[in-house]
Protein backbone atom coordinates (compact mmCIF):
# COMPACT_ATOMS: atom_id res chain seq x y z
CA UNK A 1 0.00 0.00 0.00
CA UNK A 2 2.80 2.41 0.90
CA UNK A 3 4.54 1.75 -2.43
CA UNK A 4 1.30 2.35 -4.35
CA UNK A 5 0.59 5.60 -2.54
CA UNK A 6 4.14 6.78 -3.17
CA UNK A 7 3.84 6.01 -6.87
CA UNK A 8 0.56 7.90 -7.12
CA UNK A 9 2.17 10.85 -5.37
CA UNK A 10 5.11 10.90 -7.80
CA UNK A 11 2.76 10.70 -10.78
CA UNK A 12 0.64 13.53 -9.44
CA UNK A 13 3.65 15.73 -8.77
CA UNK A 14 5.09 15.06 -12.21
CA UNK A 15 1.87 16.41 -13.73
CA UNK A 16 2.18 19.75 -11.95
CA UNK A 17 3.81 22.68 -13.77
CA UNK A 18 7.32 23.65 -12.69
CA UNK A 19 6.05 26.95 -11.31
CA UNK A 20 3.96 25.02 -8.77
CA UNK A 21 6.85 22.85 -7.64
CA UNK A 22 9.25 25.75 -7.16
CA UNK A 23 7.40 28.77 -5.82
CA UNK A 24 9.50 31.92 -5.63
CA UNK A 25 10.50 32.64 -2.03
CA UNK A 26 9.89 36.37 -2.50
CA UNK A 27 6.27 35.84 -3.66
CA UNK A 28 3.05 35.44 -1.68
CA UNK A 29 0.94 33.17 -3.88
CA UNK A 30 -2.76 33.95 -3.47
CA UNK A 31 -5.77 32.35 -5.15
CA UNK A 32 -8.81 34.56 -5.56
CA UNK A 33 -11.96 35.07 -7.60
CA UNK A 34 -11.42 37.57 -10.44
CA UNK A 35 -15.06 38.70 -10.44
CA UNK A 36 -16.44 38.85 -6.92
CA UNK A 37 -16.55 42.34 -5.44
CA UNK A 38 -16.29 43.54 -2.73
CA UNK A 39 -14.02 40.59 -1.93
CA UNK A 40 -11.74 40.43 -4.96
CA UNK A 41 -11.44 41.06 -8.67
CA UNK A 42 -8.76 40.92 -11.33
CA UNK A 43 -8.15 44.66 -11.01
CA UNK A 44 -7.28 43.97 -7.33
CA UNK A 45 -9.96 46.37 -6.08
CA UNK A 46 -11.52 44.15 -3.40
CA UNK A 47 -10.82 44.29 0.31
CA UNK A 48 -9.30 40.82 0.18
CA UNK A 49 -6.91 42.09 -2.49
CA UNK A 50 -5.97 45.05 -0.28
CA UNK A 51 -5.52 42.72 2.68
CA UNK A 52 -3.28 40.42 0.64
CA UNK A 53 -1.14 43.45 -0.20
CA UNK A 54 -0.86 44.31 3.49
CA UNK A 55 0.19 40.75 4.33
CA UNK A 56 2.76 40.66 1.52
CA UNK A 57 4.27 43.95 2.66
CA UNK A 58 4.56 42.61 6.21
CA UNK A 59 6.31 39.49 4.88
CA UNK A 60 8.57 41.46 2.52
CA UNK A 61 7.07 39.78 -0.53
CA UNK A 62 5.11 40.59 -3.68
CA UNK A 63 1.64 39.20 -4.33
CA UNK A 64 1.19 36.73 -7.16
CA UNK A 65 -2.38 35.75 -8.08
CA UNK A 66 -3.94 32.66 -9.53
CA UNK A 67 -7.50 33.56 -10.53
CA UNK A 68 -10.28 31.00 -10.15
CA UNK A 69 -14.05 31.39 -9.82
CA UNK A 70 -14.97 30.88 -6.16
CA UNK A 71 -17.56 28.15 -6.39
CA UNK A 72 -17.67 24.43 -5.73
CA UNK A 73 -14.26 22.88 -6.33
CA UNK A 74 -12.40 26.14 -5.63
CA UNK A 75 -10.20 24.73 -2.85
CA UNK A 76 -9.53 21.50 -4.75
CA UNK A 77 -8.44 23.42 -7.84
CA UNK A 78 -6.33 25.97 -5.97
CA UNK A 79 -4.81 25.23 -2.55
CA UNK A 80 -5.00 21.47 -2.89
CA UNK A 81 -3.61 21.61 -6.43
CA UNK A 82 -0.61 23.55 -5.15
CA UNK A 83 -1.07 26.55 -7.43
CA UNK A 84 -1.27 28.94 -4.48
CA UNK A 85 -0.56 29.02 -0.76
CA UNK A 86 -3.22 31.35 0.60
CA UNK A 87 -6.92 32.14 0.23
CA UNK A 88 -7.90 35.40 1.91
CA UNK A 89 -11.52 34.69 2.90
CA UNK A 90 -12.46 31.31 4.39
CA UNK A 91 -15.02 30.45 7.07
CA UNK A 92 -13.22 29.89 10.36
CA UNK A 93 -12.87 26.18 11.03
CA UNK A 94 -13.53 25.21 7.38
CA UNK A 95 -12.36 21.59 7.35
CA UNK A 96 -10.83 21.51 3.86
CA UNK A 97 -8.02 23.87 4.84
CA UNK A 98 -5.94 25.07 7.78
CA UNK A 99 -7.50 28.33 8.93
CA UNK A 100 -6.04 31.25 10.81
CA UNK A 101 -7.82 32.88 13.67
CA UNK A 102 -10.74 34.98 12.40
CA UNK A 103 -9.96 38.50 11.25
CA UNK A 104 -13.60 39.58 11.14
CA UNK A 105 -17.10 38.44 11.99
CA UNK A 106 -20.07 39.60 9.95
CA UNK A 107 -23.74 38.81 9.62
CA UNK A 108 -26.55 38.28 7.17
CA UNK A 109 -28.63 41.42 6.77
CA UNK A 110 -31.90 42.68 5.40
CA UNK A 111 -31.58 45.26 2.61
CA UNK A 112 -34.45 47.53 1.59
CA UNK A 113 -34.96 50.95 0.09
CA UNK A 114 -34.64 53.54 2.85
CA UNK A 115 -37.75 55.30 1.54
CA UNK A 116 -39.83 52.23 2.45
CA UNK A 117 -39.13 52.60 6.22
CA UNK A 118 -39.76 48.89 6.73
CA UNK A 119 -38.15 48.76 10.21
CA UNK A 120 -37.67 45.02 9.94
CA UNK A 121 -34.86 42.98 11.50
CA UNK A 122 -36.25 39.62 12.70
CA UNK A 123 -36.30 36.60 10.40
CA UNK A 124 -39.76 35.72 11.75
CA UNK A 125 -41.27 39.21 11.44
CA UNK A 126 -44.90 38.89 10.23
CA UNK A 127 -44.22 41.54 7.55
CA UNK A 128 -42.17 38.98 5.65
CA UNK A 129 -45.34 37.10 4.72
CA UNK A 130 -46.57 39.96 2.56
CA UNK A 131 -43.30 41.27 1.10
CA UNK A 132 -41.43 40.04 -1.94
CA UNK A 133 -38.17 38.71 -0.52
CA UNK A 134 -34.97 38.02 -2.44
CA UNK A 135 -32.44 35.44 -1.26
CA UNK A 136 -29.31 33.89 -2.69
CA UNK A 137 -29.56 30.27 -3.81
CA UNK A 138 -26.42 28.14 -4.01
CA UNK A 139 -27.73 25.03 -5.71
CA UNK A 140 -30.51 22.50 -6.11
CA UNK A 141 -29.20 20.20 -3.37
CA UNK A 142 -30.57 22.10 -0.38
CA UNK A 143 -27.22 23.76 0.39
CA UNK A 144 -28.59 27.28 0.54
CA UNK A 145 -28.08 30.35 2.69
CA UNK A 146 -29.39 30.58 6.29
CA UNK A 147 -32.13 33.12 5.39
CA UNK A 148 -33.42 30.85 2.63
CA UNK A 149 -33.61 27.92 5.06
CA UNK A 150 -35.23 29.99 7.81
CA UNK A 151 -37.92 31.36 5.53
CA UNK A 152 -38.64 27.90 4.17
CA UNK A 153 -39.07 26.50 7.69
CA UNK A 154 -41.80 29.08 8.28
CA UNK A 155 -43.58 28.18 5.05
CA UNK A 156 -42.64 31.51 3.49
CA UNK A 157 -42.06 30.29 -0.04
CA UNK A 158 -44.48 31.74 -2.58
CA UNK A 159 -43.29 35.32 -2.08
CA UNK A 160 -39.57 34.44 -2.12
CA UNK A 161 -37.46 35.10 -5.21
CA UNK A 162 -34.22 33.16 -5.63
CA UNK A 163 -31.09 34.65 -7.16
CA UNK A 164 -28.28 32.22 -7.99
CA UNK A 165 -25.20 33.32 -6.11
CA UNK A 166 -22.99 32.19 -9.00
CA UNK A 167 -25.18 34.01 -11.50
CA UNK A 168 -24.03 34.87 -15.02
CA UNK A 169 -20.26 34.98 -14.73
CA UNK A 170 -20.01 37.01 -17.95
CA UNK A 171 -21.41 39.97 -15.98
CA UNK A 172 -19.51 41.93 -13.31
CA UNK A 173 -19.97 40.64 -9.75
CA UNK A 174 -22.83 38.15 -10.31
CA UNK A 175 -24.01 38.06 -6.63
CA UNK A 176 -24.79 41.79 -6.83
CA UNK A 177 -27.94 41.10 -8.88
CA UNK A 178 -29.79 40.46 -5.60
CA UNK A 179 -29.06 43.95 -4.25
CA UNK A 180 -29.78 45.55 -7.63
CA UNK A 181 -33.24 43.97 -7.50
CA UNK A 182 -33.92 45.98 -4.32
CA UNK A 183 -32.60 49.16 -5.92
CA UNK A 184 -34.87 48.89 -8.96
CA UNK A 185 -37.95 47.81 -7.00
CA UNK A 186 -38.07 44.31 -8.42
CA UNK A 187 -38.26 42.96 -4.85
CA UNK A 188 -39.21 44.62 -1.56
CA UNK A 189 -36.36 43.32 0.55
CA UNK A 190 -33.27 41.12 0.27
CA UNK A 191 -31.66 38.85 2.83
CA UNK A 192 -27.97 38.89 1.94
CA UNK A 193 -24.48 38.31 3.33
CA UNK A 194 -23.41 41.52 5.06
CA UNK A 195 -20.15 42.35 3.23
CA UNK A 196 -21.87 42.21 -0.16
CA UNK A 197 -24.86 44.22 1.04
CA UNK A 198 -22.88 46.85 2.92
CA UNK A 199 -20.57 47.49 -0.02
CA UNK A 200 -23.48 47.75 -2.44
CA UNK A 201 -25.35 50.13 -0.15
CA UNK A 202 -22.36 52.50 0.01
CA UNK A 203 -22.23 52.64 -3.78
CA UNK A 204 -25.95 52.64 -4.52
CA UNK A 205 -27.63 55.59 -6.20
CA UNK A 206 -30.79 54.62 -4.28
CA UNK A 207 -30.52 55.05 -0.48
CA UNK A 208 -30.63 51.60 1.10
CA UNK A 209 -31.17 50.44 4.68
CA UNK A 210 -28.94 47.58 5.83
CA UNK A 211 -30.10 45.87 9.03
CA UNK A 212 -28.50 42.83 10.71
CA UNK A 213 -30.89 39.87 10.82
CA UNK A 214 -31.99 38.77 14.29
CA UNK A 215 -32.75 35.09 14.80
CA UNK A 216 -35.34 34.17 17.40
CA UNK A 217 -34.94 31.10 19.61
CA UNK A 218 -37.05 28.95 17.30
CA UNK A 219 -34.17 28.98 14.80
CA UNK A 220 -31.45 27.98 17.22
CA UNK A 221 -28.86 26.72 16.37
CA UNK A 222 -29.50 28.40 13.02
CA UNK A 223 -26.73 30.93 12.56
CA UNK A 224 -26.69 34.23 10.74
CA UNK A 225 -23.27 35.43 11.90
CA UNK A 226 -19.99 33.89 10.74
CA UNK A 227 -16.33 34.36 11.48
CA UNK A 228 -14.01 34.70 8.48
CA UNK A 229 -10.35 33.70 8.47
CA UNK A 230 -7.56 33.12 5.97
CA UNK A 231 -6.91 29.62 4.66
CA UNK A 232 -3.68 27.74 3.91
CA UNK A 233 -2.96 24.12 3.02
CA UNK A 234 -3.33 21.69 5.88
CA UNK A 235 -0.02 21.27 7.62
CA UNK A 236 1.37 24.65 6.55
CA UNK A 237 1.71 25.76 10.16
CA UNK A 238 4.52 28.22 9.48
CA UNK A 239 2.41 30.33 7.12
CA UNK A 240 -0.65 29.98 9.35
CA UNK A 241 1.29 31.17 12.40
CA UNK A 242 2.78 34.09 10.48
CA UNK A 243 -0.68 35.13 9.37
CA UNK A 244 -1.99 34.86 12.93
CA UNK A 245 0.78 37.21 14.05
CA UNK A 246 -0.20 39.62 11.27
CA UNK A 247 -3.86 39.53 12.32
CA UNK A 248 -2.90 40.20 15.95
CA UNK A 249 -0.61 43.10 15.07
CA UNK A 250 -2.81 44.77 12.46
CA UNK A 251 -6.30 44.33 13.90
CA UNK A 252 -7.09 48.06 13.87
CA UNK A 253 -5.93 48.47 10.24
CA UNK A 254 -7.95 45.46 9.14
CA UNK A 255 -11.04 46.81 10.86
CA UNK A 256 -10.61 50.20 9.15
CA UNK A 257 -10.22 48.50 5.76
CA UNK A 258 -13.42 46.51 6.25
CA UNK A 259 -15.35 49.57 7.41
CA UNK A 260 -14.18 51.47 4.33
CA UNK A 261 -15.88 48.79 2.23
CA UNK A 262 -19.10 48.96 4.26
CA UNK A 263 -18.70 45.52 5.87
CA UNK A 264 -21.10 45.15 8.85
CA UNK A 265 -18.94 43.98 11.75
CA UNK A 266 -20.09 42.18 14.89
CA UNK A 267 -18.07 41.17 17.92
CA UNK A 268 -16.06 37.97 17.71
CA UNK A 269 -17.19 34.94 19.65
CA UNK A 270 -15.08 32.07 20.91
CA UNK A 271 -16.40 29.75 18.21
CA UNK A 272 -14.65 28.50 15.12
CA UNK A 273 -17.72 27.24 13.32
CA UNK A 274 -18.45 28.80 9.97
CA UNK A 275 -20.14 28.48 6.66
CA UNK A 276 -18.82 29.21 3.21
CA UNK A 277 -20.12 32.54 1.83
Secondary structure, DSSP 8 states (H G I E B T S, - for coil): -HHHHHHHHHHHHHTS-HHHHS--TTEEEEEE-SEETTTEETTS-SHHHHHHHHHHHHHT-EEEEEE---STTHHHHTTTTTS-SBEEEEETT-TTSEE---SEEEEEEEEEEGGG-----BTT-GGGGTS-EEEEE--SSS---HHHHHHHHTT--TTEEEEESS--TTSSSGGGHHHHHHHTTSSSEEEEEHHHHHHHHHH-SS-EEEEE-B--GGGTT---EEEEEEEE-TT-HHHHHHHHHHHHHTHHHHHHHHHHTT-------S-------
